[in-house]
């Protein structure tokens, strides 16, 4: 049978000496490989496991639920957020009501770049929105994530160095494997008809588009919230409000 990965997560109620060793020994006796172990935010442990026998996973679940000092909180095929939790030792803040929204702060740029890198590796049509105030690290994160995904990025509209509004792209730039970076404010409030035609063409391509300021983009275009697969919010601190009334006609942004 083919080897398959599983994510095991449990919360510790009584952290007695040797607890992790006992769990690791049990997994070893069942011939389940431990790929990665990490503490995840305090008294939670995350383990990435590998086995070719799904029945062993059911046995592990049954056995661990009889251990009074822990509570199993997850035992499933690993999601992207699980892999990153084990890798970084912390959870990604995900909106409990709107599951497509993920929140980061500036001191989590490493985690954000890793997250973006994994998302940008995916093939096909996907639209990612990135909210954040000026100079918080939006464009920097998109570029770094593209590098991690080993993908070329193309600025369709931007204020990174100077205001950029593209009306056409070369054949090489139109490669669906590229990551297209769009400034939602520039593309809707500072552009022309030729640029908007290019934008609509890109939105219909089987490619990845990352749109900064998605709320303005939705408000000022024919696209809506359903066009977005993921929304990322990046703040300087958890209390920061992302507002748009400060964006004037002289709007400029950078990372």
C-alpha positions, 0 to 999 in steps of 0.5 A, a space after each residue: 500500500 502507498 504511504 499516506 500522511 496524517 496529522 495528529 494533534 492533542 492538548 495536554 492536561 497533565 504534562 507528566 515526564 515521559 508522556 511524549 516518549 510513551 506516545 512515540 513508543 506506541 506509534 513505533 510499535 504500530 510501525 507508524 513513522 513520526 515525520 515531525 513533532 512540534 509544540 503548537 502554542 502552549 500545551 498543544 502538540 502536533 505530529 505529522 505521521 506516515 503509514 500505509 495502513 489506515 486501520 492503524 490510525 483508527 487504533 491510535 485514535 481509540 488508544 489515545 482517547 483512553 489517555 486521561 492526561 491528553 485530549 485528541 483534537 485532530 487526527 486527519 489527513 493534513 491540511 495546509 494549516 496543519 503542516 504550517 502549524 507543525 513547521 512553525 509551532 503556531 496556528 494561522 489565525 483563521 476567521 471562524 465565520 468566514 473560513 476563506 479569511 486568514 489573518 497575520 501580523 507583521 511579526 508573522 511575515 515568515 509564516 505568511 510567506 510560507 503560507 503564500 508559497 504553498 498556496 502559489 504552488 497550486 495550479 489553475 485559476 485562483 484569486 487571492 485578496 490581500 488586505 493591509 495598510 500601506 507599508 505593512 509588507 503586502 507586496 514584499 510578502 507576495 514576491 517572497 511567496 512567489 520565490 518560495 513557489 519558484 514562480 515568476 511574478 508580473 506586476 499588472 498594477 502597482 505603486 512599488 517603485 512608481 505607479 504602474 498601470 499595464 495596458 498589455 503584457 508580452 506573450 512571455 508575461 501572459 504565461 498562466 504559470 506566472 503570479 499576477 500582482 494587481 493593486 485593487 486601487 490602481 486598477 479600478 480608480 487610476 486606470 483606463 479602459 485598455 487596462 481594465 480589458 487586460 484585467 478581465 482577460 487575466 481574471 478569466 485565465 487559469 492562473 493565480 492573481 493576487 489582488 491588494 486592497 480587494 475591498 476597493 477592487 470589489 466595490 469599484 469593479 464588476 467582480 465580487 467577493 465570490 471571485 476570491 478563493 482566499 482573503 489574507 489580512 496583514 496588520 502591524 499589530 492585532 488591534 490595527 484597523 484596516 480602513 480606506 478613508 485615508 487613501 487620497 487621490 495621491 495614493 502611493 503604497 510600498 512594502 
